[in-house]
Amino acid sequence: MQKRWNILSANPAEVASLQDSLKINTTLCTILAQRGINDYDKAKEYFRPSLEHLHSPWLMKDMDKAVERILHAFNNQEQILVYGDYDVDGTTSVASMFQFLKSLHDPIDFYIPHRYKEGYGISKIGIDFAKENGFSLIISLDCGIKSADLIAYAKSLGIDFIVCDHHLPDEIIPAAVAILNPKQKDCNYPYKELCGCGVGFKLMTALTEHLKLNTEAYLQYIDLVAIAIAADIVPVTGENRTLAFFGIQKVNTKPSIGIEALLNLSKAKFPMSLTSLVFVIAPRINAAGRMDDAKKAVQLFIEKDPTAAITLANILHSDNTDRREADSSITIEAMEMLAADPNNINRKTTVLYNENWHKGVVGIVASRLIETFYRPTIILTKSGDYAAGSARSVAGFNLYEAIHACRKYLLGYGGHFAAAGMTISIDQIEAFSIAFEEEVVKTIQPDQLIPEIVINTEISFKDIHTSLYNIIKQMEPFGPDNMRPVFIARNVKDAGFSKVVKDLHLRVVLKQEDIILSGIGFNMADKFSLLENSKPVDIVFAIDENEWQGNTSLQLKIIDLLPASSAQND
């Protein structure tokens, strides 16, 4: 699939000023300026993260009310229920808050809604459970901001709510005792992009300060915060980057017993990075909720016995294996359905339904199909008497608005710009599919149907050296809004040793002027012909390290390449 090359620019004056103050090369200064790091002080904070850079939790709206209500519960021996969503952000939030509060108070318990019996967020079943078991205070994490009716129902039963959430509020705000959410219009908290676990971390920080506890009381859970940041795809900027930086340090030096068991079982390669957490830890935690019950994930995170932790980690590992098998088989079936449809090639959307597909993996399957067809995709399966499913978008296209425009065909829907979920009568699927296709055709831009590669800047082979790479490593942790730098090098040629490896990958040895560098392009065997006969090409790549037989050297991680005469520059 052809991709668009989008080469970013930077303010020349800012680049020159940074170079003058930091004494590092123009290439790095260009990347920093693109990320808003445009003076010495910002660069110092960026390259030298410190917990002192974190904002005071008391700047968050309702923090004083939340602390006061929790202390009241402590003093009156109230039963507290810690309630969170079934994904990684929710389970890490619950595990950290539950352990923190349990060290200070009893009685306390936690609750994770069942994905298929209760659905996302606050549920009536969960509130009824709290009432039946004598809980008078619920602390919700990573959910609650959109549950005004249910929180009102809880209030009618004599149950108070403290909401810790990071999702965008609706116009109607729940009548909770306290709502901690930096995205509230009247919240002056300086950083708006915390994940749910990050908001909970702030509440633990405030309680620690008020009770004059040792900072370790909340910092011991910073590894869970890093896992949530990684899995929830929030911007890795500001406080998130600081929390991720120190959370990863803890993962690599002294992880909790549960995390250590999961890392050992998955044969994780150390040191872990934020990207490693996304691919190693997050799928195993998410699999618990996708395939069965996410309470197992919380139980793993709070487990103190290493033997019991290994048993729980094995259960999650098994869930993830089942999830992978379901994901793979359903993706193959979906691809076959599309191949058998002669009209598929002309469509701008994909909408597929199969009553036998596993509901827990339809979102993953939608993402898999986008890798091949790159268009807004909805995968539906049977759920009770109806169909339910997940939608995924392509970069830059507002999927939620397109679904909203077709709402008359739906029983229910929710989501955001890039992803959504829905419920629909089975007899309405075809009509919805037609309407969704028409809406997307009308609103999507042609460029949005072509995958984009964002390139930071051009670089010459002579400027790629260990000192450059060492500074790039200091830009970690990488993630949204702080991605690993991507470069373009022009007019490079095969040095005579490039080859296809395992019929899939492209092992390259490339030359620019008198400098030779090697690299790897995964799943790029089809590009080998472009290198034949020493034809010049332009390459897009990241810089990485290669370890072989105890030796470490720099290598290029090839992302794309095109003939030099036809390479694009948006």
N, C-alpha and C positions, 0 to 999 in steps of 0.2 A: 504494500500500500504506500503510495507516494505521500510524503509529508511536507508541510509548509515549514520553511526555515524563517524564524522571526528573530532577527539580530537586534538586541536592545541597544539603546544609546545612553549616554550619561552627560550631565552638565560639565563641559570642559573646565569651567572655572572651579567647580567643586573638586574635580579630579586633580587639577594642578595644586590646589590648596592642600588637599590630603597628601599628595606626594611630597609637598614641601614640609609638612608637619610630621608625617609618619616615616619618611625616608624609605618607602618601599616602592616597587615598580608600578608603572602606569596601569598595567593589566589589573593588578589587585585593587588599586585605587578606583578604577572604573567600576569594578564589581561592587565595592563598598558603597560608592556613590549611588549606584542603582538601588541599593537596599536602604537608602536613607541614612547611611553612616557617612555624614559629610563634614565632620569636624573631629578634632583630636579627642575631645572628651567622649563623644559618642563611640569613637573607635576604641578608646581605652575600656569603656564599659562593655563593648561588644567582645573584645578579645580577652578580657579578664572578668568573667562573670563572678558575682559575689552575692551571697544571700542578703547582704546589706542593701542591694539594689531593689529588693522586693518592697512593695508599697505596704503601708500600714493597713491591716485589715479593717481598722476602724473608719477608714474612708468609704467603705462600702455601705450603701443605704441599708438601714435596718439591722446592722450588725449589733448595735447596742441592745435592740429589742430581742434579737435571737439569743444573745448571751444571757440576758436577764431571764428569759423564759426557761432556758435550760437550767440555770442555777435554781430557779423556783422549783423545777422538777426534782433536782437533786435534794433540795431541802425538805420536800414533801414526799420523798420516796415514791414518786410517780413512776409508772412503767413507761419506758421510752421505746419506740419502734423505729429503727433506722431502715428506710425504704428506698430502694433504688432500681433502676432499669436493668434489663437482662444483658446488656452489651458490656464491653470492656470498661467504658467510662463509668457505667452504673455499678458494676460489681467491684471495681477498685475503690470507688467512692464509698460504698457501703462497708467494705472490708476495713478501710482505714478509719472511718468515723466510728464504726462499731467497736473496734479495738480501743480507740482513744477514749470513748465514753465509758466502756466497760472497766477501764483501769481506774475510773473515778466514781462509778455509780453502778448500782444493781437495784432493781431488776431492769434488764435491757435485752432486746432481741433484734434480729434483722429480718427483712422480708424482700424477696425478689419475685415479681409477678411472673407467672408462667406465660411464655410467648404465645402459645396457642389457645390456652384457656382464658387468659385475661387481656392479652394484647399489651401494647406499649404504655408505659407510664403508670399513673395512679389508676387503680381499678376499684370498683365497688366491692369486689370480692376481698381485696386487701383491706379496705376500710372496715368491712364487716368482721374480718379476722381480728383486727385491732380491737373492735368493740367487744367481741365475744371473749377476748383474752385479757381485757382490763387495761389496755394501753390508752393513756390520756394525752400523749404527745407523740406525733409522728414527725420525724425529720426526713424529708424527701431529698434525694440527691440525683442530679442529672434528669430530673423530671418534676412536674408539678406546676410550672408556670402557665400551662394551658389547661389546667384542671379546675377551673373556677367552680363548676357545678359540683364536682365530687368533693372538693374541699369544703364547700358549703354544706354538703350532706354530712361530712365528718363533723363539722361544727354543730350540726343539729343533734348529733349523738354525743356531744360533749368531748370531742377529740380536737385538740389544737394541731395546727400544722406550722412547721418552719420549712420553707421551701428554699433549697439550694439548687439553682439551675443556671444554665448558660444559654438556653435557647431564646430566640427572639419573642418577647411577650406580645400577646394580643392586646387589643384595646381594653378588654375587660381583664383586670388583674384579680387573682384569687384573694379572698378575704382571709388570708393567713395571718398568724401572729407576727411573722416576719418573712420577708422575701429577700433573699440574697441573690442578686442577679445583676451584674454590672451593665447588662444591656437595657435595663430599665431607663426610660427617658429621663427620670429625675434622679438617677444615681450618678454621683460625681466620681466614682472610682476611676482612677486614671487609665487602667488597662482593661479593655473590653473583651478580650479574646480568651479568657480562661475557659478550660473545659469544666465539666461538672465536678470532677475530682479536685480540680484546682480551687473551685469555690468552696468545697468542703474543707480543703486544706486551710483556707483563710479563716473559716469558722474555728477550726482547731487551734490556729495561731492566736486568735482573739481570746479564746478560753484559756489558753496557756498563759498569755500575758496577764489576764485578769486574775487568775488563780496563782500567779507567780510561780509557775512550774518551770522545770528545766526545759530548754528548747528542744531537747531530744524527745520530749513528750509528743511532739508533732513531726519533727524532722525524721523520725524513724520510719515514717510512711512515705517519704519522698520518692522511693523507688516505684511505689504504686502510682504516684502522680505522673511520673515519667512514662509509664506504660499507658496510662490514659491519654496523655498528650499525643503519644505515638499513634495509638489506635484510632483516636477520634478525629484525626486529620485537621487539627486546629493550627493556626499560624505559629511557627516556631520563631517568634519575635518576643521582645520585651520580657515580661515575667515568665511566659511559657518557656522561652529559651533558657532562662536561668534555672527554673525548676527542672527542666529536662536535663540540663548539664549536670546538676548535682544528683538528680535521680539516677542517671546512668552511672555516675561514679559509684553510687551505692550498689547498683546491680552488679557492677564489676568487682566490687571489693567485699561487700557484706550484705548480700541480698537476704530477704526474709526466707524462712525455711521453705515455704510453699513455692516461691519463685525459683529458688535454688533447685528444688526437686524437678520443676518443669524444665529448667535449663539443662539439667543433667540428662533427663529422659530424651530431650530433643537433640542431644549431642551438639549443643550450641557452641559456636566458635567464639572465643574471647579474644580481645575485648568486644563486648556488645556495643552496638551503636543504636541510635533511635530507629534507623531502618531495620536493624536486626530485630528489635522489639516488635515492629510491625509484622514481620514475616515469621517470627518464631513464637512469640508469646501470644500476640493478639488472636491469631486464628484458633489456637487451642482454647482460649477463654471464650471466644465467640461461639465455638462449636458446642459448648455446653448448653447454651440457650437455643441454638439452632436445631440441635438434634434431640434435646431432652429438657433438662432443668438447670438453669444458670446458678442455682443455689450452690451447686458443687464448686463453682469457681470461687465464691466467697469463702466456702469452707476450706478450700486449699489455701487461700491467702491468709486466713486467720489461724491455720493449724500450727501448733507448737511442737508436735511430735514428728521427727523426721521420717519414721516408718509409716505413720499414717499419711503424711504428706506425699510420700512416694505412691501409696495406694491411690490417693485422690488424683495425683498427676497422671497416673496410668489410665484412670477413667477418662480424664479430659483428652489424653492422647488418643484413646480409642474412639472417643466422640469425633475427634478431628479426622481420624482415618475414615470413619463412616461418612463424614461430611465431604471429604475429598472424593470418595467413590461416588456419592450421589451427585456431586457437582460435575464430575467428569462424565458420567453416563447421561445425565440430563443435557449437558452441553452438546454431546454427540447427537442425541435425539433432536435437539433444537436445530442444529446445523443441517441435519438430514431433512427436516421439515422445510427449511428455507431453500435447500437445494432442489427440492421437489416442486417448488412453487415457481412457475415461469414468470410471474409478475414481480417476484422479489427484487430482481436486479434494478427495477426502476423506482422502488420505494425510497422514501426518506425516513421511514420509521420501521421498527420491528415490534409487532404485538403477537405473542404466541400463547396458546393455552393447551394444557394437557392435564386432565383430572388426576393423573397418577404421579405427577411430579411432587417432590418433597418441598413443602412450603418454606422450610428453613434455608434453602440454598437458591431460591429463585433470584434473589438480588445478585448473588455471585454469578449465576448463569447470565444474567443481563449484562454484567460487566464483561464477561468472557466474550459474548457476541459482539460487543462494541469493539473489542480488540480486532475483530475481523471485518465487520461491516461499518463501523464508526458512524452510528446514527442513534437517535433516541430510541431506547428499547424498553419494552414492558414484557415481563414474563408472569403468566397467571397459572394458578392451579386451583383445584377444588378445595374449598374450606367449608365444611358443613353443607348447607344447601346452596351456597354461593361460590363465586370464584374470588380469590384474593391473590395479590401479587405485588411485585416490586418493580419500580422503574428506575432507570439510570440514564443520565444525560451525557452529551459530549461537551467539551470545554466551551464555555461562553454562552451556552443556550439555556434559557430559563425553562426547565422542564415543568416545574410546578405550575407556572402560568399556562402552559399548553394543556396540562391536565385539568386545571381549573376551568378553562374555556369549554371543556367537554364534560363538565360535571353533571349535566342532566342525565347522563347514562350511568352514573355511579351511585352506589349506595353510601359510600364514604371514601374519603381520601385525606391524605396529609403528607407533609414533607417539606422540602425546600428547593432551592435553585437546581441542585444537581441530582437529587434522589427523592423518591416518593414511594408511598404505598397506597393501595386502594382495595376496595371491595366492590364487587359488581355482580349483578344477576347474570347467570350463565347465558341466558337468551339475549343479553344486551352486548355481549363481547364483540360480535361482528360489527354492530352499529357503532360502538365506541371506537373500534379499530379504524373504521373509515373516517370518522370525525377527527380522530387524533392525527391521522395521516394528513387530512386536509388542513388542520390547524398548523401543523409543523411546516408543511410546504409553504404556507402563507407567511410564516413568521421567521423561519430560520434563514440565515445568510449562507450563501454557497461556501464561503471559506470555513464556516463552522462544521461542515461535513468533511473537512480534510484535517487530519491530525496535525497539531502544531508542535514544533520543537523550538523551545525558547533558548536562544543562544546569548550568552553574556557578552562575549567580545572575541575579536580575532586575536590569534597568537601565532608566533613563529616557533618552529621546533627549537631554535637556538635559545629561546627564553624558557623552555621547559626543563627545570632542574630541581634538585632536591630541596633547595631553600624555598622555592616557590611552593612546592607541594607541602612543606612543613607549615607554611602560613595558611594554606588552604585547610589543612587538618585543624588548625586553630579556629576555623570558622564553624566547626561542628558545635552542637548537633544540627544536622541538616533536616529540613522538612519544609512544608508549605511556607512561602515567603522568605525562606532562607535555604534554597535548594543548593545542592552541590554544584559548583560552577561548571558551566558548559561552554566549550570553546569551539571555534572554527579555525582550521588551518587550510590555506589555499595552495593549489598547485603542488600537491605532493604526489609521489610516484611509488609504485612497488619497487622495492629494492631487490627483487628477484626471489624472495623466499616466502611470499604470502601463499596460503593454501587453505583449503576447506578441511575442517576437522569434524569427524563423526557425521558427515553429510549434512550438518546443520549450521555449524559455526564458522566464522571467518577469522583465521589467524593471520594477522598482517605484519609485515615488516616494511615500513615506509620510509621514504627519503625525501627531505626537503633541503635543497642546496646540498651541503655536505654533512647534514645531521641525519642519523638513522634512529628511528624509534619503532618498537614493536607494540602490538596491541591485540585485542580480541573484540570481535563483533558477534554477540550471541544471536543466533537465528538469522544470520545475515549471509548465508552461503550463496544466496541468489545474487549477491552483489559482486561476486568474485570476477565475473566477466568484465566489470568496469576497470579492473586493475591490470588486465592482460595487455601485453605489448607496451608496457610502461606508459600507458595513457595517463595524463595528469587528472587528478581528482581533487575536489574539495571535501574535507571530512569534518564531521561534527563529533565531538568526543568529550569525555571527562577524563581527568588524570587520576590514576589509581596506582596501587602498589601490587606487585606480583612476587609471591614467595615461592621459590623453587629450590629444593635441596639445600635449605638453610640460607640461601642468598635472597636478598630483597632488592628489587629494582623497580623503577617507574615504568608504567605501561599505559597505553591509551585504551580507554574503554569506548570503543566506537559505537556511536548512536545512529549515524547515517552517513552516507557518502553519495556524491553525484559527480558526473563528469565536470571538470573545471569550467568548461564553457557554458554549462547549463545550470550550475548551482544557483539557488534562489537567494535573494536578499530582500526581505520584506521591508 
